[in-house]
Every structure is written in C-alpha cells, then in structure tokens.
Amino acid sequence: MSPKDYLIFFRWKNVLMILLIQLLFKYVLFEKFDIQVSLDHIDFILLALSTVFVAIAGYIINDIHDVKADIINKPEKLFVDKKLTRLTAQNLFIAFNSVGLLLGMYLSYHVGNTSFFIIYVLTSLLLYKYAKQLKKKLLLGNLIVSSIVFFCILMVAVFDVAPATNQYNLESQRSILNIVLLFGVFGFVLTFLREVVKDMEDIEGDKAIEARSIPIILGQRSAKRILITLTLLLMAAISLVSYYVYGEHKQVSIYLTTLVTLPLLYFIFRLSRAQHKTDFHKLSGILKIIMLLGILSVIVI
C-alpha cells in the first residue's frame, strides 16, 4: 500500500481530532487557568501516542472483522484482503495495541497510580470485543464507541490533572475537570449520533452480517426520530451551559450558539430530508465538522 493508503487505513482524520483535543486541553485550557499538572512535555507526547496507538489498533481490528460488510458498504475503501493481507493487518493490530498498552503502563506508574492502567486494558478489550461481536448488538455497539471517545477526551485530565490535585488546589482543579467532563459528554452524544447515522448509511452491509442496528430493528423513520430527539436535547444542554455557566462571557455564548447549536439545527433539517446512502454519508461529515467546532470552543473558553 502507498503512504496515503496507510493514512486512510489508520483513519488519520480521526487521529488528528484526538490529538487536537488533547493539545488544546494541555496547552490552552490548563495553561490559561494556571492548572497544576503532572506530565511534562515528553510524558504528554507519550500520553498522546498511547491514546492514538490504541485507537488505530481499534480501527484495524474493526476492519479485519468487517470485510464482509465493507465489500457492500464501501468497496472503494476496502483494505484487508484487498490491499494488504489479513496477516499483515493482524500484525499491525498487535504492534499498535502492544505499544499503546506499554506506554499506558509506563504512564500509570509515572503518575503514581497504577490502577489507571485499567483504562487502557478495558479500552483495548472493548475495541476487540466490539469489532468481533458487540457491534452487531442493538445499541451496545453504538454505546461502546461513544464511551471510548468519552474516555479519549478525559485521558489528559485523568493523567495530567487528577494526580496533581491536592487539598490546596482542589477547587481550581475540580473546576477544570468539570469543563473537561462537559466536553466528554458532548463528544459522547455527538459520537452516538454519528454512529447511528453511519448505521443508516451502511444498512445493506449490516444486514448481510446480521447486525441488529437501530435502523434495521426499528426502521429508518424511528431512527430519525431518535436522532432528532437526542439532537434537540443536546442543543438544549448547550444552551443551558452557555447561559448559566458562561452567561457573563458573551464571546463564549456567541460561539456556542452560532458555531455549535445552529449547525446542529442544520443537521436536523438535513436529516429530516435524508433518504439515500449519500445523504447519510454527508450527514456523518456534518457531525464530524460540528465535533471539530465544539472542540475548538476550548480556545474561546
């Protein structure tokens, strides 16, 4: 495969999104609020790499177990058994997963809390079980992917802020952890929306592997209603946070309203009219842009 093929295979856009949120937290949010941290620049790089490596391993194992569906859903993006052998893909999975876990073990020891390593172990196991069987289960697969995104967002706070928290800085540290938690919830909900949209896009291939996705079990109309309801609830939550938490900071309220809430409203409009595979593919892209805009709000905050 060409270098470009490997970048696509490793989902470079998603990887950059993970790196961006971690960089913004570390060098914008934490520094601006003068938060005490436990990781220096080198250790932070190792944290970012560990998260990215485990994520890439998850993408690879998913592709290995998703060949039958991908032949139908996205034959132009089929890599395993087409552009690289299954054995090569399995070796890449083992390599990325092993390095990610080893880095996670080192970081857990470095911050003085070896129990943090369980986050890496659980994430790795969930990604493997998701790819092998859980993605076919109704709701469970969507919730697992959303939860992993949630943990990816929280990783910097868990390894960088939590270990440096003590009785003297508890209030300021807790306030920043709350902000990170809000971003985590935002990422969880938006990822869940995107996963259901992708299920609507990939419905034919999912039927071939006997997956029990929301669109297959409940139908496209019911799936749309669920997505619209969740989106409206997310918009209401963002509006409440904008008004009650950042009401005195107009620039934050304006940003969240114009660049996050209104695009979500546009998503609802496009979703209500979507019928074909290409429509749902575009909706998935819209949600990815909204996720990026939400992440960039860290700069305004």
N, C-alpha and C positions, 0 to 999 in steps of 0.2 A: 504494500500500500504506500501511497505518497504521504508526505508530511501533512498535507491538507486532509487526507482521508483519516489519518490518526487524530487530528484535531477534532474532526466531526465525530469520530467514534468515541472520543473521550468527552464529548459534549462541552466544548471549550466555552461556549456562551454561558452555560450554567455554572461552570467552574469559575469564570470571571465574576459572576454575580456573588458567589460565595466569598471570593477574595475581596470584592469591593465592600461588602457589608462589614467584614472583619477589619479591613483597613480604616473604614470610616469610624467604626467604634473606637479602635485603638488610638488613631492619630488625630481625630477630630473631636469626638464626643468626650472621651476620657481626658484628653489633654485640656480642652477648653474648660471643663468643670474641675480641673486640677484633682483628678481622682487618683488615689494611691493604687498602684498596680504591682504585680509580682513578676511579670515577664519583661525581660529586656528585648532589644530588637531581634537578636538572634533566636531567642526562645519563641518569640512571636512568629517569626518566619517558620519555625518548626511546627508550631501550632497550626498555622495556615496550611502548610504542606500536609500535615497529618489529616486534616479535615478533607482537603482536596483529594488525597490519595484514596481514602476510604470511599468518598463519593464516586470517583472514577471506577473503583473496583465494583461498586454497586451498579453503575451503568453497564459495565462489561458483563457481569453475571446475568443481568437482565436481558441483554442482547443474546447471550448464549441460550437462554431458556425461552426466547421469544421469536425464534426463527420462523416457526410455522405461521404465527400471526403476522410477522413483518413481511413475509412473502406476499400477503394480501394487502396489508395496510400501507406499507411504504417500501416497495421492492427496490426503489431507487436509492434507499438508504440502508440496504441490507449489507452487512459486512461479514458476519460469521457464516462460514461455509461458502462464501462467495469471493470476498477479497482477502480473507485470511482464514486459516484453518481453525477448527474448533479447539485443537490442542494449543495453538498459539494464543487464542483468546483465553483459554483456561490458565495458561502460564502467566499471562498479563494480569489476570484477576488475582492470582496467588501473590504475584510480586507487589502490586499496588496495595492489596489488602494487608500483606505482611508488614511492609514498610510503614503504612499508616498506623497499624496496631503497635509496632515497636516504638514509633515516635510518641504515640499516646501513652505508652507505658512509661517512657522516659519523662514526659511532661508531668504525669501524675506524681511520679516520685519527686521531681524537681520542685513542685509547688507544695510538697509535704502532705499530700492527700492521695494515697494510692487507690482509694476507693473510687476516685474519678475515672480510673481506667475502665470501670464497668460501663461507662457511657460508650466508649469505643467498641467494647465487646458486644453490647446489646445492639448498637447500630449496625455492626457488621453482620451479626446473626439475623437481624430483621431484614436487612437488604438481601441476604441469601435466601431466607425463607420466603420473602416477598416474590423474588424472581422465580423460585421453584414452584410455589403453590399458592401463596396467600393472595397474590394479585388477582386470582380468579374468584376470590370470595367477595360477596356483596359487601360494600362499604369498607371492609377490612383493609384491602389494598390501598384505597384512597387515603385512609386514616394513617396508615404506616408511612407512606411517602410524605404526607403533610407533617407528621410528627418528626421525621428525620430532618426536614427543613427547619422546623422549630428548634431542634437541638443544635443544628449548624449555626443558627443565629445566636443562640445562647452560649456557644462554646467559649467565645472570648471573655464574656462576663464570668463564666464558671472558673476558667483557668487563670484569668488575669486580675479580676476584681475581688471575687469571693475570698481567695487566700490572703489578700492584703487587708481584709476588713477586720477591725477590732472595735473595742468599746469606745474609742476616742473618735473614730471616723464613721461610726455606724450609720448616722443619719445621711451624710452625703453619699456614702457608698450604696445605701439602700435606695436612695432616690434614683441613682444612675441604673441600678439593677431593675428598677420598675420601668424605666424608659426602654431598656433592652427587652424586658418581658413584653411590653406593648408591641415592639417590632416583631417579636417572636410570634405573638398571637396573630398579628397582621399577616406574617409570612405563612402561618399555618392555614388560615382561612383562604388566602389567595391561592395557595398551592392546592388545597382541596377543590376549589372552584376549577382550577386549570386541569386537574386530574379528571374530573367528571367531564369537562369539555373534550379532553383527549379521548375519553371513553366513547363519547358521541362521534368523534371523528373516526375512531378505529373499530366501530361496532361490527363490521363484517369480519375482520380478522379475529376479534374476540369471540364471536360466535363459533368460528372454526376451532378454537381451542376450548370451547365450552366454558368460557368465563361468565361469571354472574355479575356483570357490571350493572350500575343503576339504569342506564338506557335500555339494556337488554331485558332486565327484570320488570322495570316499571314503565318502560316506553319513553320515547323522546319527549312527549309533551309533559309528562310528570317530571322528567329530569330537568327540563327547562324551568318548571315551576320551583323546584328545589333550588336551582341555581339563582333564580331571580330573588327568592326569599332570602337566601343567605347573603346575596349582594346588597340587598336593601338593609339588612341587619348590620352588615359591615359598614355601610355608608352612615348609618345612624350612630354606630360606635365611634367612627372617625369624627363625626360632627360633635359628639359629646366630649371627646377628648380635646378637640380643637377649641371648644367653648369653655369648658370647665378647667382644663389643665393649662391651656395656652391662650386663654381669653385676653390676657394683658399683652400678649406678644402678637400683634396683628400680622406680622410677616409670616409667622408660622400658620396662623389660621387661614390666611390668604393662600399660602402654598398648598396646604392640605385640601382646601376647598376646590381650588382651580386645577391642581395637577394630580389629585388622587380621587376625590369624590366625584367630580364631573366626568372624568374618564370612566369611572365605574358605572355612571348613569349611561354613558355612551355604550358601554359593554352590554348593559341590559337591553338597550334599543337594538343593537346588532343581534343579540341572542334571540330576541323575540321573532326576528325575521329569518334566522338561520335555518337552512333546510339540507344543504348538501355538505359533503366532506370538506370541500374547500372553504365553506363558510366557517365551519368549526375550527379548521386549521388557522384561519385568520383570527378567530376569537382567542385561541390559545396564545397567539402572538401579542394580541392586545393586552391580555392579562400579564404577560411577561414584561411588557413596557410599563404597566401600572406598578408591578412589583419593583422595577428599577426606579421609578419616580418616587415610590414610597420610601425606598432605601435612601435615596438622595436627600430626603427631608431631614436626615441627620445633620446635614450641613446647615440648614436653616435653624434647626433647634439649637 
